[in-house]
Amino acid sequence: RLHVVTWNVGTASPPPDVTGLLQLNSQGSSVDMYVIGLQEVNSRIINFLSDLAFDDPWSMFFMTVLSPLGYVKLSSIRMQGLLLLVFVKHAHIPFIRDIHTNYMRTGLYGYWGNKGGVTIRMSLYGHMICFINCHLPVDFEKFLEMQQFEDETVPNILDHDILFWFGDLNFRIADYGIHFVRESISNSRYNLLWEKDQLNMAKKKEAFLQEFIEGPLQFKPTYKFNLHSDMYDTSGKKRKPAWTDRILWKVKNLSHHPSEDRELSEGEQTISVTLNSYISHMSYGISDHKPVTGTFALQLKPLLSTPLVTVNPEGEWNAAQDVTISYSTVSEFPSSTWDWIGLYQVAFRHVNDYVTYAWVKDDEISSSEDVTQVYISADEIPHGGGEFLLCYYSHNMQSIAGISQPFQIQPSRSLAEKEPAQENINGIEKPHSSEPYNEF
């Protein structure tokens, strides 16, 4: 279950509440992955330089909301005002690999990133999936052609098994005057405007666009509103309303999908994407755009069903003594001396949010054909105890390759006699700090 958000936030700060935007109170199956694409994030020089050194306010905001619910920021990419975030539930992390990010500027002839797009692509249970967040003038064909990845797995963006394309795509309503457009909206007769929507018009002419699917536009055009209002632009410019904020998707080899009345043949690969909802959120008024969300059911026949690394705590953990971690890997796992195992609080935010860590080689205490053990000193264990989990970080893959079930650490009985252990990443030297992290 995938929830995609696109929102031109108009340089505003995060709102006080996003429960409706993220459908946190909705009934039924919970979301497995959130993909959040923002445009016009505040990119003034002082803000942008600060965000390079620290997480930007929007990333921090969504991490604060989602991490207590069991989501981790898997990856993110920022280009000036464009921000793309991917959050995923713990259980799926070991089956997400080959994470790559990319960007392309179109603003000021490519020298300034106020327009363009950012992408995150990954292998999800063995299927290549790509997310692209755009803020574009309507030169979309050139943009998609220029989105290339350096590795050879899927060099062209259009060749992914699933491609989600969303953002402020700047499609307008052509020909009709502002009075007709507003009257049609007031009477909820959106169908009168669909044939003059520039995206619908382009899909009739451009063959590659016909491969993209979009849900029905059964909501008001999302641009342009007065701030903190559901009233369309009353300024002197009186901008004509338009569906500028869109979510589209494309599934590769649709003809290869099985019908519902037959079973899958041995070795057959299948992917299906079902749109559950495609709506705007009128209650958010921090910018002149309303956010749009799409909720999808992704059905994937897993090509990967075994984690590369299985990692577990050994015995009961007590903050007053050294502890042991055991792990095992599959034969094809690309291990490295720079791999490490991090101890995390259950509600951790991202891969760097560890409490402490052990190097898989330097801290090794025993090894056999099947299992390797490493240790962590008692001085590094949180003396207050609590619920934690372990993550094996692969240097070669630049991602988490294995994650344990949550477990308890018993508090130290001599808590009053010892200095509390450092429980925050800020006071600990990060693993392989001489090399920058790729995705986080």
C-alpha positions as CSV (number, residue, x, y, z in Angstrom):
1,R,0.0,0.0,0.0
2,L,1.6,3.2,-1.3
3,H,0.6,6.8,-0.5
4,V,2.0,9.5,-2.8
5,V,1.8,13.2,-1.9
6,T,2.5,16.1,-4.2
7,W,2.4,19.7,-2.8
8,N,3.7,23.0,-4.0
9,V,4.2,24.5,-0.5
10,G,5.1,28.0,-1.7
11,T,8.1,28.5,0.6
12,A,5.9,28.0,3.7
13,S,6.7,26.2,6.9
14,P,5.1,22.9,7.7
15,P,1.5,23.1,8.9
16,P,0.6,22.1,12.5
17,D,-1.1,18.8,11.4
18,V,-0.9,16.4,8.5
19,T,-3.2,13.7,9.7
20,G,-5.6,14.1,6.8
21,L,-2.8,14.5,4.3
22,L,-1.2,11.2,5.3
23,Q,-4.5,9.5,6.0
24,L,-3.3,8.6,9.5
25,N,-6.9,8.1,10.8
26,S,-8.2,6.1,7.8
27,Q,-9.5,2.6,8.4
28,G,-8.3,-0.6,6.8
29,S,-4.7,-1.6,5.9
30,S,-2.0,0.8,7.0
31,V,0.3,2.4,4.5
32,D,3.6,0.5,3.8
33,M,5.4,3.3,2.0
34,Y,5.0,7.1,1.9
35,V,6.4,9.0,-1.1
36,I,6.3,12.8,-0.5
37,G,7.2,15.2,-3.3
38,L,7.3,18.9,-2.4
39,Q,7.9,21.9,-4.7
40,E,9.0,25.5,-3.8
41,V,10.5,24.5,-0.5
42,N,12.2,27.6,0.9
43,S,15.5,27.8,-1.0
44,R,16.8,31.2,0.0
45,I,20.5,31.0,0.4
46,I,20.6,31.1,4.2
47,N,17.9,28.4,4.3
48,F,19.5,26.3,1.6
49,L,22.9,26.3,3.2
50,S,21.5,25.4,6.6
51,D,19.6,22.5,5.0
52,L,22.8,21.2,3.5
53,A,24.3,20.9,7.0
54,F,21.1,19.7,8.7
55,D,17.9,18.1,7.7
56,D,15.5,20.7,6.3
57,P,12.4,21.6,8.4
58,W,10.0,19.6,6.1
59,S,12.1,16.4,6.4
60,M,12.4,16.9,10.2
61,F,8.6,17.5,10.4
62,F,7.7,14.3,8.5
63,M,10.2,12.2,10.4
64,T,8.8,13.5,13.7
65,V,5.3,12.5,12.5
66,L,6.1,9.1,10.9
67,S,8.9,7.6,13.0
68,P,6.8,6.9,16.1
69,L,4.4,5.0,13.7
70,G,7.2,2.6,12.6
71,Y,8.4,4.4,9.4
72,V,12.0,5.1,8.5
73,K,13.2,7.7,6.1
74,L,14.7,5.4,3.4
75,S,16.0,8.0,1.1
76,S,15.7,11.7,0.1
77,I,17.0,14.1,-2.4
78,R,16.9,17.9,-2.5
79,M,17.5,20.3,-5.4
80,Q,16.8,23.9,-4.4
81,G,13.1,24.1,-3.9
82,L,12.4,20.4,-4.9
83,L,12.3,17.8,-2.2
84,L,11.5,14.1,-2.5
85,L,11.2,11.8,0.6
86,V,10.6,8.1,0.9
87,F,9.4,6.6,4.1
88,V,8.9,2.8,4.6
89,K,7.9,0.4,7.3
90,H,10.7,-1.5,9.0
91,A,9.6,-4.9,7.7
92,H,10.2,-3.9,4.0
93,I,13.7,-2.4,4.5
94,P,15.8,-5.6,3.8
95,F,14.0,-6.1,0.5
96,I,14.7,-2.7,-0.8
97,R,18.0,-2.4,-2.6
98,D,19.9,-0.5,-5.4
99,I,18.7,2.9,-4.2
100,H,19.8,5.7,-6.5
101,T,18.9,9.3,-6.7
102,N,19.2,11.8,-9.6
103,Y,18.1,15.3,-10.5
104,M,17.8,17.6,-13.5
105,R,17.6,21.4,-13.6
106,T,15.5,23.2,-16.2
107,G,15.4,26.6,-14.5
108,L,17.6,29.3,-16.0
109,Y,18.9,27.0,-18.8
110,G,19.8,24.3,-16.3
111,Y,22.0,26.5,-14.1
112,W,19.5,27.0,-11.3
113,G,17.4,24.3,-9.8
114,N,14.2,26.3,-9.3
115,K,12.5,24.1,-11.9
116,G,13.3,20.5,-13.0
117,G,12.9,17.2,-11.2
118,V,14.4,14.9,-8.7
119,T,14.2,11.1,-8.7
120,I,14.6,8.2,-6.4
121,R,14.7,4.7,-7.8
122,M,15.1,1.3,-6.1
123,S,14.6,-2.4,-6.3
124,L,11.5,-3.3,-4.4
125,Y,11.3,-7.1,-3.8
126,G,13.3,-7.4,-7.0
127,H,11.2,-5.1,-9.2
128,M,12.6,-1.8,-10.3
129,I,10.4,1.2,-9.2
130,C,11.1,4.9,-9.7
131,F,9.6,8.0,-8.3
132,I,10.0,11.4,-10.0
133,N,9.0,14.7,-8.4
134,C,8.8,17.6,-10.9
135,H,8.2,21.3,-11.0
136,L,8.0,21.9,-14.7
137,P,7.1,24.1,-17.6
138,V,5.3,22.0,-20.1
139,D,8.5,20.7,-21.7
140,F,7.9,17.3,-20.2
141,E,9.2,15.1,-23.1
142,K,12.6,16.6,-23.1
143,F,12.8,16.3,-19.3
144,L,12.0,12.6,-19.3
145,E,14.4,11.9,-22.1
146,M,17.2,13.5,-20.1
147,Q,16.5,11.5,-17.0
148,Q,19.2,8.9,-17.3
149,F,20.9,6.7,-14.6
150,E,24.6,5.9,-14.7
151,D,24.4,2.2,-13.9
152,E,23.4,-0.3,-16.5
153,T,20.5,-2.0,-14.6
154,V,17.8,0.4,-15.9
155,P,19.5,3.3,-17.7
156,N,16.4,4.9,-19.0
157,I,13.7,6.3,-16.7
158,L,10.9,5.0,-18.9
159,D,12.2,1.4,-18.6
160,H,11.4,0.9,-14.9
161,D,8.9,-1.8,-14.0
162,I,6.8,0.9,-12.3
163,L,7.3,4.7,-12.7
164,F,5.4,7.3,-10.7
165,W,5.6,10.8,-12.1
166,F,4.1,13.6,-10.0
167,G,4.5,17.2,-9.0
168,D,3.5,20.7,-10.0
169,L,3.5,19.9,-13.7
170,N,2.1,23.3,-14.7
171,F,-0.6,21.9,-17.0
172,R,-3.4,24.6,-17.5
173,I,-6.9,24.7,-18.9
174,A,-6.7,26.0,-22.4
175,D,-9.1,28.1,-24.4
176,Y,-11.9,28.5,-21.9
177,G,-12.2,31.9,-20.2
178,I,-11.9,32.4,-16.4
179,H,-15.6,32.9,-15.9
180,F,-16.6,29.7,-17.6
181,V,-13.9,27.8,-15.7
182,R,-15.0,29.1,-12.4
183,E,-18.7,28.6,-13.1
184,S,-18.0,25.0,-14.1
185,I,-16.1,24.5,-10.8
186,S,-18.8,26.1,-8.7
187,N,-21.4,23.7,-10.2
188,S,-19.0,20.7,-9.8
189,R,-19.1,20.1,-13.5
190,Y,-15.4,19.3,-13.8
191,N,-16.1,17.1,-16.9
192,L,-16.7,20.2,-18.9
193,L,-13.0,21.2,-18.4
194,W,-11.3,17.8,-18.9
195,E,-11.1,18.0,-22.7
196,K,-9.2,21.4,-22.4
197,D,-6.8,20.3,-19.7
198,Q,-3.4,20.5,-21.3
199,L,-2.3,17.1,-20.1
200,N,-5.3,15.3,-21.5
201,M,-4.8,17.2,-24.7
202,A,-1.1,16.2,-24.9
203,K,-1.9,12.5,-24.2
204,K,-3.9,12.5,-27.5
205,K,-0.8,13.6,-29.4
206,E,2.2,12.2,-27.6
207,A,2.5,8.4,-27.9
208,F,4.8,8.1,-24.8
209,L,2.3,9.9,-22.7
210,Q,-0.4,7.4,-23.6
211,E,1.4,4.8,-21.5
212,F,0.9,6.9,-18.4
213,I,-2.3,6.5,-16.3
214,E,-4.0,9.0,-14.1
215,G,-7.0,8.8,-11.9
216,P,-10.2,10.8,-12.7
217,L,-10.0,14.5,-11.8
218,Q,-13.0,14.4,-9.5
219,F,-11.7,17.3,-7.4
220,K,-11.4,21.0,-7.9
221,P,-8.4,22.4,-9.8
222,T,-5.7,22.8,-7.2
223,Y,-4.3,26.2,-8.3
224,K,-4.5,29.1,-7.7
225,F,-6.0,29.9,-4.2
226,N,-5.7,32.9,-1.9
227,L,-3.6,31.9,1.1
228,H,-5.4,30.3,4.0
229,S,-8.6,30.1,1.9
230,D,-10.6,27.9,-0.4
231,M,-11.3,30.9,-2.6
232,Y,-9.6,31.1,-6.0
233,D,-7.2,34.0,-6.7
234,T,-8.8,37.4,-6.2
235,S,-5.6,39.4,-6.8
236,G,-5.2,41.7,-9.7
237,K,-3.8,38.9,-11.8
238,K,-6.9,36.7,-11.2
239,R,-5.1,33.5,-12.3
240,K,-7.3,31.0,-14.0
241,P,-7.8,27.8,-12.0
242,A,-6.0,24.7,-13.2
243,W,-5.1,21.1,-12.3
244,T,-1.4,21.8,-12.1
245,D,-0.7,19.2,-9.4
246,R,-0.9,15.7,-10.7
247,I,0.1,12.1,-10.0
248,L,0.6,9.7,-13.0
249,W,2.0,6.2,-13.2
250,K,3.2,3.8,-15.8
251,V,3.6,0.0,-15.5
252,K,6.0,-1.8,-17.9
253,N,4.7,-4.6,-20.1
254,L,1.0,-4.3,-19.1
255,S,0.2,-7.1,-21.7
256,H,2.2,-9.6,-19.6
257,H,0.0,-9.3,-16.6
258,P,-2.2,-12.3,-15.9
259,S,-5.9,-12.1,-15.9
260,E,-7.8,-12.7,-12.7
261,D,-9.2,-16.1,-13.8
262,R,-6.0,-18.0,-14.2
263,E,-3.1,-18.9,-12.0
264,L,0.4,-17.6,-12.5
265,S,2.7,-19.9,-14.4
266,E,6.0,-21.0,-12.9
267,G,8.6,-18.2,-13.1
268,E,6.1,-15.6,-14.4
269,Q,6.6,-12.1,-13.1
270,T,3.6,-10.0,-12.4
271,I,3.1,-6.4,-11.3
272,S,-0.2,-4.6,-10.9
273,V,-1.0,-1.1,-9.6
274,T,-4.5,-0.3,-8.4
275,L,-5.5,3.3,-7.6
276,N,-7.6,3.4,-4.4
277,S,-8.0,7.2,-4.1
278,Y,-7.0,10.3,-6.0
279,I,-8.0,13.4,-4.1
280,S,-7.0,17.0,-3.2
281,H,-7.0,18.3,0.4
282,M,-8.8,21.7,0.5
283,S,-8.2,22.2,4.3
284,Y,-4.5,23.1,3.8
285,G,-4.0,26.8,3.0
286,I,-0.3,27.6,3.6
287,S,0.3,28.1,-0.2
288,D,-1.6,28.9,-3.3
289,H,-1.7,25.2,-4.2
290,K,-3.7,22.5,-2.6
291,P,-1.9,19.2,-2.0
292,V,-2.9,16.1,-4.0
293,T,-2.6,12.5,-2.8
294,G,-2.9,9.2,-4.5
295,T,-3.2,5.9,-2.6
296,F,-2.3,2.8,-4.4
297,A,-2.2,-1.0,-3.9
298,L,0.9,-2.5,-5.5
299,Q,0.8,-6.2,-6.1
300,L,4.2,-7.6,-6.7
301,K,5.2,-11.2,-7.1
302,P,8.4,-11.1,-5.0
303,L,11.6,-11.9,-6.8
304,L,13.4,-11.4,-3.5
305,S,11.9,-13.1,-0.5
306,T,15.0,-13.8,1.7
307,P,16.9,-11.0,3.4
308,L,20.6,-10.8,2.6
309,V,21.5,-10.6,6.2
310,T,19.8,-12.0,9.3
311,V,20.8,-10.2,12.5
312,N,19.7,-10.9,16.1
313,P,20.7,-10.0,19.7
314,E,22.2,-12.9,21.6
315,G,20.5,-13.7,24.9
316,E,19.0,-11.1,27.2
317,W,20.6,-7.7,27.0
318,N,21.4,-5.8,30.1
319,A,22.8,-2.3,30.2
320,A,25.3,-3.4,32.9
321,Q,27.3,-5.9,30.7
322,D,28.8,-6.4,27.3
323,V,26.4,-7.7,24.7
324,T,26.7,-9.9,21.7
325,I,25.1,-9.7,18.2
326,S,24.9,-12.7,15.8
327,Y,24.4,-12.4,12.1
328,S,24.5,-14.6,9.0
329,T,24.5,-13.7,5.3
330,V,23.5,-15.4,2.1
331,S,26.3,-16.6,-0.1
332,E,25.9,-13.9,-2.7
333,F,26.0,-11.0,-0.2
334,P,28.6,-8.4,-1.1
335,S,30.2,-8.0,2.4
336,S,32.7,-5.3,3.2
337,T,35.1,-4.5,6.0
338,W,33.2,-1.2,6.3
339,D,29.9,-2.9,7.1
340,W,28.5,-2.2,10.6
341,I,25.6,-3.1,12.8
342,G,23.7,-0.2,14.5
343,L,21.7,-0.3,17.6
344,Y,18.5,1.8,17.2
345,Q,15.6,2.9,19.2
346,V,12.5,1.3,17.7
347,A,11.2,4.7,16.6
348,F,14.4,5.7,14.7
349,R,14.2,8.2,11.9
350,H,16.8,7.3,9.4
351,V,20.0,5.2,9.1
352,N,22.2,7.7,10.9
353,D,19.9,7.8,13.9
354,Y,21.7,5.0,15.7
355,V,22.5,4.9,19.4
356,T,25.8,3.0,18.9
357,Y,27.3,0.5,16.5
358,A,29.7,-2.3,16.0
359,W,32.0,-2.9,13.1
360,V,31.4,-6.4,11.7
361,K,35.1,-7.1,11.3
362,D,36.9,-5.0,14.0
363,D,34.4,-6.0,16.7
364,E,34.1,-9.7,15.7
365,I,34.6,-12.2,18.5
366,S,33.7,-15.5,16.7
367,S,32.9,-16.7,13.3
368,S,31.8,-20.0,11.8
369,E,30.5,-21.1,8.4
370,D,27.0,-20.1,9.4
371,V,27.1,-17.4,12.0
372,T,29.3,-14.5,13.0
373,Q,29.3,-12.8,16.4
374,V,30.3,-9.3,17.3
375,Y,30.2,-7.4,20.6
376,I,29.2,-4.0,21.9
377,S,30.7,-2.8,25.2
378,A,28.4,-2.2,28.1
379,D,29.7,1.4,28.2
380,E,27.9,2.1,24.9
381,I,24.6,0.5,25.9
382,P,21.8,2.9,27.0
383,H,21.7,2.5,30.8
384,G,18.0,3.4,31.0
385,G,17.1,0.4,28.8
386,G,14.1,0.3,26.6
387,E,12.9,-1.2,23.3
388,F,15.5,-1.4,20.5
389,L,16.4,-3.1,17.3
390,L,19.5,-3.9,15.2
391,C,20.2,-3.0,11.6
392,Y,23.0,-4.3,9.4
393,Y,24.3,-1.5,7.2
394,S,26.0,-2.6,3.9
395,H,28.7,-0.2,2.7
396,N,28.7,-1.6,-0.8
397,M,24.9,-1.4,-1.1
398,Q,24.7,1.9,0.8
399,S,21.6,0.7,2.5
400,I,20.3,-1.5,5.4
401,A,20.6,-5.2,4.4
402,G,19.1,-6.8,7.5
403,I,17.0,-5.7,10.5
404,S,16.1,-7.6,13.7
405,Q,12.8,-7.9,15.5
406,P,12.4,-5.3,18.4
407,F,13.8,-6.5,21.7
408,Q,14.2,-5.2,25.2
409,I,17.3,-3.9,27.0
410,Q,17.0,-4.2,30.7
411,P,18.1,-1.0,32.6
412,S,21.3,-0.9,34.6
413,R,20.8,-1.4,38.3
414,S,23.7,0.9,39.0
415,L,22.2,3.7,36.9
416,A,22.9,6.3,39.6
417,E,26.5,5.3,39.8
418,K,27.4,5.7,36.2
419,E,27.2,8.5,33.7
420,P,24.4,7.9,31.2
421,A,25.5,6.4,27.9
422,Q,25.3,8.6,24.9
423,E,21.9,7.9,23.3
424,N,22.2,10.4,20.5
425,I,24.1,10.2,17.3
426,N,25.5,13.7,17.7
427,G,28.1,12.6,20.3
428,I,29.3,9.5,18.4
429,E,31.7,9.4,15.5
430,K,29.8,8.1,12.6
431,P,31.0,4.9,10.8
432,H,33.3,5.5,7.8
433,S,33.0,9.3,8.4
434,S,35.7,9.9,5.8
435,E,33.2,9.0,3.1
436,P,29.9,10.8,2.7
437,Y,26.6,8.9,2.9
438,N,25.0,8.4,-0.5
439,E,21.3,8.6,0.3
440,F,20.6,9.9,3.7
